[in-house]
Amino acid sequence: MDQVRTRAARDQQRLDSGAVTSPKDLENLQREIASLARRQSDLEDVVLDVMERRESAQGRVAELTERLAAVQAASDQAAARRDEATAGIDTEIADVRREREAVAASVPADLLKLYEKLREQQDGVGAARLYQRRCEGCQLELNITELNDVRAAAPDAVVRCENCRRILVRTAESGL
Protein backbone atom coordinates (compact mmCIF):
# COMPACT_ATOMS: atom_id res chain seq x y z
CA MET A 1 0.00 0.00 0.00
CA ASP A 2 2.91 2.33 0.70
CA GLN A 3 4.22 1.77 -2.83
CA VAL A 4 0.85 2.78 -4.28
CA ARG A 5 0.77 5.94 -2.14
CA THR A 6 4.34 6.86 -3.07
CA ARG A 7 3.68 6.39 -6.76
CA ALA A 8 0.41 8.35 -6.60
CA ALA A 9 2.18 11.21 -4.77
CA ARG A 10 5.00 11.22 -7.34
CA ASP A 11 2.53 11.25 -10.25
CA GLN A 12 0.51 14.02 -8.58
CA GLN A 13 3.71 16.09 -8.20
CA ARG A 14 4.52 15.63 -11.87
CA LEU A 15 0.98 16.69 -12.74
CA ASP A 16 1.09 19.72 -10.41
CA SER A 17 4.56 20.83 -11.51
CA GLY A 18 3.49 21.26 -15.07
CA ALA A 19 6.39 19.16 -16.35
CA VAL A 20 4.03 17.18 -18.52
CA THR A 21 2.79 19.30 -21.40
CA SER A 22 1.39 16.86 -23.87
CA PRO A 23 -2.39 16.46 -23.50
CA LYS A 24 -2.08 12.73 -24.12
CA ASP A 25 0.55 12.38 -21.36
CA LEU A 26 -1.62 14.48 -19.03
CA GLU A 27 -4.61 12.27 -19.71
CA ASN A 28 -2.57 9.10 -19.13
CA LEU A 29 -1.17 10.56 -15.92
CA GLN A 30 -4.63 11.48 -14.66
CA ARG A 31 -5.91 7.98 -15.50
CA GLU A 32 -2.98 6.42 -13.67
CA ILE A 33 -3.62 8.63 -10.60
CA ALA A 34 -7.31 7.57 -10.62
CA SER A 35 -6.29 3.94 -11.03
CA LEU A 36 -3.84 4.25 -8.16
CA ALA A 37 -6.56 5.87 -6.00
CA ARG A 38 -8.89 2.90 -6.71
CA ARG A 39 -6.08 0.47 -5.99
CA GLN A 40 -5.29 2.28 -2.74
CA SER A 41 -8.97 2.11 -1.71
CA ASP A 42 -9.09 -1.62 -2.49
CA LEU A 43 -5.91 -2.24 -0.50
CA GLU A 44 -7.25 -0.23 2.44
CA ASP A 45 -10.40 -2.39 2.42
CA VAL A 46 -8.23 -5.51 2.45
CA VAL A 47 -6.12 -4.11 5.31
CA LEU A 48 -9.27 -3.30 7.31
CA ASP A 49 -10.61 -6.81 6.71
CA VAL A 50 -7.31 -8.36 7.81
CA MET A 51 -7.24 -6.15 10.91
CA GLU A 52 -10.80 -7.19 11.83
CA ARG A 53 -9.95 -10.86 11.37
CA ARG A 54 -6.76 -10.40 13.39
CA GLU A 55 -8.72 -8.73 16.19
CA SER A 56 -11.27 -11.57 16.14
CA ALA A 57 -8.47 -14.16 16.16
CA GLN A 58 -6.77 -12.43 19.10
CA GLY A 59 -10.04 -12.51 21.01
CA ARG A 60 -10.42 -16.21 20.27
CA VAL A 61 -6.82 -16.83 21.36
CA ALA A 62 -7.49 -15.03 24.64
CA GLU A 63 -10.66 -17.09 25.17
CA LEU A 64 -8.92 -20.37 24.39
CA THR A 65 -5.96 -19.46 26.59
CA GLU A 66 -8.35 -18.83 29.46
CA ARG A 67 -10.13 -22.14 28.85
CA LEU A 68 -6.78 -23.94 28.63
CA ALA A 69 -5.76 -22.47 31.98
CA ALA A 70 -9.06 -23.65 33.52
CA VAL A 71 -8.65 -27.15 32.08
CA GLN A 72 -5.03 -27.28 33.26
CA ALA A 73 -6.10 -26.26 36.76
CA ALA A 74 -8.79 -28.97 36.78
CA SER A 75 -6.26 -31.50 35.52
CA ASP A 76 -3.80 -30.51 38.24
CA GLN A 77 -6.51 -30.90 40.89
CA ALA A 78 -7.47 -34.32 39.52
CA ALA A 79 -3.82 -35.39 39.52
CA ALA A 80 -3.45 -34.24 43.12
CA ARG A 81 -6.57 -36.22 44.13
CA ARG A 82 -5.27 -39.26 42.24
CA ASP A 83 -1.88 -39.02 43.96
CA GLU A 84 -3.58 -38.66 47.34
CA ALA A 85 -5.80 -41.69 46.63
CA THR A 86 -2.80 -43.69 45.43
CA ALA A 87 -0.92 -42.88 48.63
CA GLY A 88 -3.95 -44.00 50.65
CA ILE A 89 -4.19 -47.24 48.69
CA ASP A 90 -0.47 -47.89 49.12
CA THR A 91 -0.85 -47.41 52.87
CA GLU A 92 -3.84 -49.74 52.94
CA ILE A 93 -1.94 -52.36 50.92
CA ALA A 94 0.97 -52.19 53.36
CA ASP A 95 -1.43 -52.59 56.32
CA VAL A 96 -3.19 -55.57 54.72
CA ARG A 97 0.15 -57.20 53.89
CA ARG A 98 1.27 -56.87 57.51
CA GLU A 99 -2.03 -58.34 58.72
CA ARG A 100 -1.77 -61.18 56.20
CA GLU A 101 1.79 -61.98 57.28
CA ALA A 102 0.67 -62.10 60.91
CA VAL A 103 -2.21 -64.47 60.09
CA ALA A 104 -0.08 -66.56 57.71
CA ALA A 105 2.43 -67.13 60.52
CA SER A 106 -0.28 -68.84 62.56
CA VAL A 107 -1.51 -71.09 59.70
CA PRO A 108 0.07 -74.55 59.25
CA ALA A 109 2.63 -74.61 56.44
CA ASP A 110 0.88 -77.33 54.40
CA LEU A 111 -2.44 -75.45 54.51
CA LEU A 112 -0.72 -72.21 53.51
CA LYS A 113 0.98 -74.01 50.62
CA LEU A 114 -2.38 -75.40 49.44
CA TYR A 115 -3.98 -71.96 49.74
CA GLU A 116 -1.20 -70.30 47.69
CA LYS A 117 -1.47 -73.00 45.01
CA LEU A 118 -5.27 -72.54 44.75
CA ARG A 119 -4.87 -68.78 44.74
CA GLU A 120 -2.62 -68.97 41.69
CA GLN A 121 -5.05 -71.27 39.89
CA GLN A 122 -8.23 -69.37 40.82
CA ASP A 123 -7.37 -65.76 39.85
CA GLY A 124 -6.16 -64.75 43.30
CA VAL A 125 -8.95 -66.36 45.37
CA GLY A 126 -7.85 -69.54 47.13
CA ALA A 127 -10.58 -69.65 49.78
CA ALA A 128 -14.25 -68.70 49.65
CA ARG A 129 -16.93 -68.27 52.29
CA LEU A 130 -19.74 -70.79 52.44
CA TYR A 131 -22.79 -68.54 52.75
CA GLN A 132 -26.33 -69.92 52.89
CA ARG A 133 -25.21 -73.22 51.34
CA ARG A 134 -23.55 -71.38 48.43
CA CYS A 135 -19.83 -71.20 47.65
CA GLU A 136 -18.98 -67.51 47.16
CA GLY A 137 -16.03 -68.50 44.98
CA CYS A 138 -17.96 -70.15 42.13
CA GLN A 139 -21.42 -68.89 43.21
CA LEU A 140 -22.89 -72.38 43.04
CA GLU A 141 -25.09 -73.90 45.73
CA LEU A 142 -23.79 -77.10 47.24
CA ASN A 143 -26.02 -80.15 46.81
CA ILE A 144 -27.35 -82.04 49.84
CA THR A 145 -24.59 -84.67 49.72
CA GLU A 146 -21.86 -82.04 49.73
CA LEU A 147 -23.60 -80.17 52.56
CA ASN A 148 -23.81 -83.36 54.62
CA ASP A 149 -20.07 -83.95 54.09
CA VAL A 150 -19.32 -80.38 55.23
CA ARG A 151 -21.58 -80.81 58.29
CA ALA A 152 -19.86 -84.07 59.19
CA ALA A 153 -16.34 -82.63 58.89
CA ALA A 154 -14.50 -81.62 62.03
CA PRO A 155 -14.52 -77.86 62.77
CA ASP A 156 -10.78 -77.61 62.09
CA ALA A 157 -10.82 -79.82 58.97
CA VAL A 158 -10.04 -78.29 55.58
CA VAL A 159 -13.18 -78.52 53.45
CA ARG A 160 -13.11 -77.79 49.71
CA CYS A 161 -15.81 -76.92 47.20
CA GLU A 162 -16.47 -79.80 44.80
CA ASN A 163 -17.09 -77.38 41.90
CA CYS A 164 -14.24 -74.84 42.02
CA ARG A 165 -11.91 -76.70 44.45
CA ARG A 166 -11.44 -73.61 46.66
CA ILE A 167 -11.12 -73.98 50.42
CA LEU A 168 -14.50 -73.34 52.03
CA VAL A 169 -14.59 -71.06 55.05
CA ARG A 170 -17.48 -72.03 57.33
CA THR A 171 -19.26 -69.34 59.35
CA ALA A 172 -22.51 -69.05 61.31
CA GLU A 173 -24.24 -67.96 58.05
CA SER A 174 -23.13 -71.08 56.16
CA GLY A 175 -26.61 -72.63 56.37
CA LEU A 176 -25.45 -75.90 57.85
Secondary structure as GFF3:
##gff-version 3
##sequence-region A 1 176
A	DSSP	alpha_helix	2	17	.	.	.	ID=ss1
A	DSSP	alpha_helix	23	106	.	.	.	ID=ss2
A	DSSP	alpha_helix	109	121	.	.	.	ID=ss3
A	DSSP	beta_strand	127	131	.	.	.	ID=ss4
A	DSSP	beta_strand	134	135	.	.	.	ID=ss5
A	DSSP	alpha_helix	144	152	.	.	.	ID=ss6
A	DSSP	beta_strand	159	160	.	.	.	ID=ss7
A	DSSP	beta_strand	167	170	.	.	.	ID=ss8
A	DSSP	three_ten_helix	172	174	.	.	.	ID=ss9
###
